[in-house]
Amino acid sequence: MNLGGGTSLNTSLKIGYFADGIWSHNAFKIITKDPNMKIAFICVRNNSNDEILAKFAKDYGIEIFSHSDINSAEFIAKIAKFKCNILVSMSFDQIFKRQIIDLAPLGAINCHAGALPFYRGRNILNWALINDEKSFGITAHYIDEGIDTGDIILQKHYEISDSDDYSTLLQKAYSECGYVLYDALKMILKRNFEPIKQSNIDKYGFYCTQRKIGDEMIDWNQSSRDIFNFIRAITHPGPLARAILNGKEMKIIKAIYHLNAPSYKCINGAVVGVNKDGFWVKCADKALEIREFEYDGKIRIGDRFKL
């Protein structure tokens, strides 16, 4: 879809809003402040109990509903009566197929907390930290029949420092996704942009898989930097990194990476220091300081984590 150049043919946007969770709450508050944008209906995830979206719908007089298959003829007939000129997905969990995409003259767009065409898929903020990225992206893009493959409308990048973890990136994304989505809607309304094909950025891009139970275990044969990134990537509100010491599970909340710590050969996973602030574990290259953790047991120098 090419909406670049020319004079706007629309003076307002009538939006069908497919939404869930805090991402969508923040975006709703921003969008509804613009007199040129109106949310005609809200479709929540099937079996959703999102009380905030329900309250928004009541307060603004917006119809709210859910459906197990948004691509069904029954559902498409239901939303066709709203005569929306654009559909918006914010943290929605169903795939849009061609018939529903084509229902709105301006198509359908999504906001994705990843720098497309890279970081398509799931658990993007976790993977960005695991991969030691120095920034993460938020992308507003058209929805096509692929997964996170549509043309890019707008993309912004946000710095990642060593003091960041999953919690801080999540809070930033919660806030900024709404603004990126809103800015993209303004661009569509004004028709003052040229969508970017993802293949023009990179021929391949890549997908990230959803993280599942069992992915939390630390591999002490990795470098201290890799383990530091892994721990901060799945800290609160994530599942927390796990390790086994003396037959008991430890949940590790925070580690400190010391750039100038000496590299040396030793037994990976060995406890090589204990102090009032925590303890140190030998990794593939050097030792990593473990600062916050949950563990029902004593920790001694010479103890070894299970590899």
C-alpha positions as CSV (number, residue, x, y, z in Angstrom):
1,M,0.0,0.0,0.0
2,N,1.5,3.3,-1.1
3,L,0.1,6.4,0.7
4,G,3.1,8.7,0.0
5,G,2.7,12.2,-1.3
6,G,-0.3,14.2,-2.4
7,T,-3.0,15.9,-0.4
8,S,-5.0,14.0,2.2
9,L,-8.2,12.5,1.0
10,N,-9.4,11.9,4.6
11,T,-10.0,14.5,7.3
12,S,-10.4,11.9,10.0
13,L,-9.7,8.3,10.9
14,K,-12.4,5.9,12.0
15,I,-10.5,3.1,13.7
16,G,-11.4,-0.5,14.5
17,Y,-9.2,-1.2,17.5
18,F,-8.0,-4.8,18.2
19,A,-6.3,-4.5,21.6
20,D,-5.1,-6.1,24.8
21,G,-3.2,-5.0,27.9
22,I,-1.3,-2.0,29.1
23,W,0.2,-1.3,25.6
24,S,-3.3,-0.8,24.2
25,H,-4.4,1.3,27.3
26,N,-1.7,3.8,26.8
27,A,-2.3,4.0,23.0
28,F,-6.1,4.4,23.6
29,K,-5.5,7.5,25.8
30,I,-3.3,9.1,23.2
31,I,-5.5,8.4,20.2
32,T,-8.7,9.5,21.8
33,K,-7.3,13.0,22.6
34,D,-7.1,13.7,18.8
35,P,-10.3,15.1,17.5
36,N,-9.5,13.8,14.0
37,M,-9.4,10.2,15.3
38,K,-12.3,8.1,16.5
39,I,-12.2,4.5,17.8
40,A,-15.4,3.0,16.5
41,F,-15.2,-0.4,18.2
42,I,-12.8,-2.4,20.4
43,C,-12.1,-6.0,19.8
44,V,-10.3,-7.7,22.7
45,R,-8.6,-11.0,22.8
46,N,-11.0,-13.9,23.0
47,N,-12.0,-14.7,26.6
48,S,-10.2,-11.5,27.7
49,N,-10.9,-10.0,31.2
50,D,-9.3,-6.6,30.4
51,E,-11.3,-4.5,32.8
52,I,-9.5,-1.3,31.8
53,L,-10.5,-1.6,28.1
54,A,-14.0,-2.5,29.3
55,K,-14.1,0.7,31.3
56,F,-12.8,2.8,28.4
57,A,-15.5,1.4,26.2
58,K,-18.2,2.2,28.7
59,D,-16.9,5.7,29.4
60,Y,-16.6,6.6,25.7
61,G,-19.7,4.8,24.5
62,I,-17.7,2.4,22.3
63,E,-19.0,-1.1,21.5
64,I,-16.6,-3.8,22.8
65,F,-16.6,-7.5,21.9
66,S,-14.4,-10.5,21.2
67,H,-14.4,-13.4,18.8
68,S,-12.5,-16.7,18.5
69,D,-11.9,-16.1,14.8
70,I,-11.7,-12.6,13.5
71,N,-11.3,-13.9,9.9
72,S,-14.7,-15.6,9.9
73,A,-17.4,-14.4,7.6
74,E,-19.6,-13.9,10.7
75,F,-17.1,-11.5,12.4
76,I,-16.3,-9.6,9.2
77,A,-20.0,-9.0,8.6
78,K,-20.2,-7.8,12.2
79,I,-17.5,-5.1,11.9
80,A,-18.3,-4.1,8.3
81,K,-21.3,-2.1,9.7
82,F,-18.9,0.3,11.5
83,K,-17.4,1.4,8.1
84,C,-13.9,2.0,9.6
85,N,-11.3,3.3,7.2
86,I,-8.4,1.7,9.2
87,L,-7.9,-1.2,11.5
88,V,-5.3,-1.0,14.3
89,S,-3.8,-3.9,16.2
90,M,-2.1,-3.3,19.5
91,S,-1.0,-6.4,21.4
92,F,-3.7,-8.5,19.7
93,D,-3.1,-12.2,19.3
94,Q,-4.8,-13.3,16.1
95,I,-3.4,-13.3,12.5
96,F,-5.2,-10.9,10.1
97,K,-6.0,-12.6,6.8
98,R,-6.6,-10.8,3.5
99,Q,-10.4,-10.5,3.7
100,I,-10.3,-8.6,7.0
101,I,-7.3,-6.5,5.9
102,D,-9.1,-5.4,2.8
103,L,-12.2,-4.5,4.7
104,A,-10.8,-1.0,5.6
105,P,-9.8,1.3,2.7
106,L,-6.6,2.3,4.5
107,G,-5.8,-1.2,5.5
108,A,-4.6,-2.5,8.9
109,I,-1.6,-1.5,10.9
110,N,0.2,-3.0,13.9
111,C,2.7,-1.7,16.5
112,H,5.6,-4.1,17.2
113,A,8.2,-3.6,19.9
114,G,11.1,-4.7,17.6
115,A,13.2,-3.2,14.9
116,L,11.7,-4.9,11.8
117,P,12.7,-6.7,9.7
118,F,14.8,-7.9,12.6
119,Y,13.3,-9.2,15.8
120,R,10.0,-10.4,14.3
121,G,8.0,-12.8,16.4
122,R,7.8,-13.1,20.2
123,N,9.5,-12.0,23.4
124,I,11.4,-9.4,21.5
125,L,12.7,-7.3,24.5
126,N,14.1,-10.4,26.1
127,W,15.9,-11.4,23.0
128,A,17.3,-7.9,22.4
129,L,18.9,-8.1,25.9
130,I,20.2,-11.6,25.4
131,N,21.8,-10.5,22.1
132,D,23.5,-7.6,23.8
133,E,21.8,-5.0,21.6
134,K,22.7,-1.4,22.3
135,S,19.2,-0.2,21.3
136,F,15.8,-1.7,20.6
137,G,13.2,-0.6,18.1
138,I,9.5,0.1,18.0
139,T,7.9,-0.3,14.5
140,A,4.5,0.7,13.2
141,H,3.9,-1.3,10.1
142,Y,1.1,-2.4,7.7
143,I,-0.3,-5.8,8.4
144,D,0.0,-8.3,5.5
145,E,-0.6,-12.0,5.5
146,G,2.8,-12.8,6.9
147,I,3.9,-12.4,10.6
148,D,5.5,-8.9,11.2
149,T,6.4,-8.7,7.5
150,G,4.3,-5.7,6.3
151,D,5.7,-2.4,5.0
152,I,7.1,0.0,7.6
153,I,5.3,3.2,8.3
154,L,7.5,4.5,11.2
155,Q,10.3,3.1,13.3
156,K,12.0,4.6,16.3
157,H,15.0,3.4,18.3
158,Y,15.7,3.6,22.1
159,E,19.1,3.2,23.8
160,I,19.9,0.2,26.0
161,S,22.5,0.6,28.7
162,D,24.0,-1.9,31.1
163,S,21.7,-0.5,33.8
164,D,18.7,-1.6,31.8
165,D,16.9,-4.9,32.2
166,Y,13.6,-6.5,31.1
167,S,11.6,-4.3,33.5
168,T,13.1,-1.0,32.3
169,L,12.7,-1.9,28.6
170,L,9.2,-3.1,29.2
171,Q,8.2,0.2,30.9
172,K,9.8,2.2,28.0
173,A,8.0,0.1,25.4
174,Y,4.7,0.4,27.2
175,S,4.9,4.1,27.0
176,E,6.5,4.6,23.6
177,C,4.5,2.1,21.6
178,G,1.5,4.3,22.0
179,Y,3.3,7.4,20.7
180,V,4.8,5.5,17.7
181,L,1.4,4.2,16.8
182,Y,-0.2,7.6,17.1
183,D,2.5,9.3,15.0
184,A,2.0,6.6,12.4
185,L,-1.7,7.3,12.3
186,K,-1.0,11.0,11.8
187,M,1.3,10.2,8.9
188,I,-1.4,8.1,7.3
189,L,-4.0,10.8,7.9
190,K,-1.7,13.4,6.2
191,R,-0.4,11.0,3.5
192,N,3.1,12.5,3.9
193,F,5.2,9.4,3.9
194,E,6.4,6.6,1.7
195,P,6.1,3.1,3.3
196,I,9.3,1.1,3.4
197,K,9.5,-2.5,2.2
198,Q,11.3,-4.6,4.8
199,S,13.2,-6.3,2.1
200,N,14.8,-3.0,1.2
201,I,16.3,-2.9,4.7
202,D,17.4,-6.5,4.8
203,K,16.7,-9.4,2.4
204,Y,16.2,-11.9,5.2
205,G,15.5,-10.3,8.6
206,F,14.9,-12.8,11.4
207,Y,12.3,-14.2,13.7
208,C,12.5,-14.8,17.5
209,T,10.8,-17.7,19.1
210,Q,8.6,-17.5,22.1
211,R,10.4,-18.4,25.4
212,K,8.9,-21.3,27.3
213,I,9.2,-23.1,30.6
214,G,12.7,-24.6,30.8
215,D,14.5,-21.8,29.0
216,E,15.4,-20.2,32.3
217,M,18.5,-22.3,33.1
218,I,21.9,-20.7,33.1
219,D,24.7,-22.2,31.1
220,W,27.8,-21.4,33.1
221,N,29.9,-22.4,30.1
222,Q,29.0,-19.2,28.4
223,S,30.9,-15.9,28.8
224,S,30.3,-13.6,31.8
225,R,28.8,-11.0,29.4
226,D,26.4,-13.6,27.9
227,I,25.2,-14.7,31.3
228,F,24.9,-11.1,32.6
229,N,22.6,-10.4,29.6
230,F,20.6,-13.6,30.1
231,I,19.9,-12.8,33.7
232,R,18.8,-9.2,33.1
233,A,16.7,-10.3,30.1
234,I,14.4,-12.5,32.1
235,T,14.4,-10.8,35.5
236,H,11.1,-9.4,36.9
237,P,8.5,-9.4,35.6
238,G,9.9,-12.4,33.7
239,P,10.4,-15.9,35.1
240,L,13.9,-15.2,36.5
241,A,17.1,-17.0,35.5
242,R,17.6,-20.4,37.3
243,A,20.6,-22.5,38.4
244,I,21.1,-25.5,40.6
245,L,23.5,-25.3,43.5
246,N,24.0,-28.2,45.9
247,G,20.8,-29.9,44.6
248,K,18.6,-26.8,45.2
249,E,17.3,-24.3,42.7
250,M,18.4,-20.7,42.9
251,K,16.5,-17.9,41.2
252,I,18.9,-15.1,40.1
253,I,17.4,-11.6,39.9
254,K,20.4,-9.4,39.2
255,A,24.1,-9.7,38.3
256,I,26.8,-7.1,37.9
257,Y,29.2,-7.3,34.9
258,H,32.7,-6.1,35.6
259,L,34.5,-5.2,32.4
260,N,37.9,-5.3,34.0
261,A,37.6,-8.5,36.0
262,P,40.5,-10.8,35.1
263,S,40.1,-13.6,32.7
264,Y,41.5,-16.9,33.7
265,K,41.0,-20.7,33.5
266,C,39.1,-22.4,36.3
267,I,36.0,-24.6,36.8
268,N,33.0,-23.0,35.1
269,G,30.1,-22.6,37.5
270,A,32.4,-22.6,40.6
271,V,31.7,-20.1,43.4
272,V,35.0,-18.1,43.6
273,G,34.0,-15.4,46.0
274,V,31.5,-14.6,48.7
275,N,30.8,-11.2,50.4
276,K,28.1,-9.3,52.1
277,D,26.6,-8.1,48.8
278,G,26.5,-11.5,47.1
279,F,28.9,-13.9,45.5
280,W,31.0,-14.4,42.3
281,V,30.8,-17.3,39.9
282,K,33.4,-18.3,37.3
283,C,32.1,-18.3,33.8
284,A,33.8,-19.3,30.5
285,D,36.1,-16.2,30.6
286,K,36.0,-14.6,34.0
287,A,33.9,-14.3,37.1
288,L,30.4,-12.6,37.3
289,E,29.0,-11.0,40.4
290,I,25.6,-12.2,41.5
291,R,24.0,-9.5,43.5
292,E,20.3,-10.4,44.0
293,F,18.9,-13.9,44.3
294,E,16.5,-16.3,46.0
295,Y,18.0,-19.4,47.5
296,D,17.2,-21.6,50.5
297,G,20.7,-22.6,51.5
298,K,24.3,-21.6,52.3
299,I,26.7,-20.5,49.7
300,R,30.4,-21.2,50.1
301,I,33.6,-20.6,48.1
302,G,34.3,-23.8,46.1
303,D,30.6,-24.8,45.7
304,R,29.8,-25.7,42.1
305,F,26.6,-24.9,40.1
306,K,25.3,-27.8,38.0
307,L,26.5,-27.5,34.4
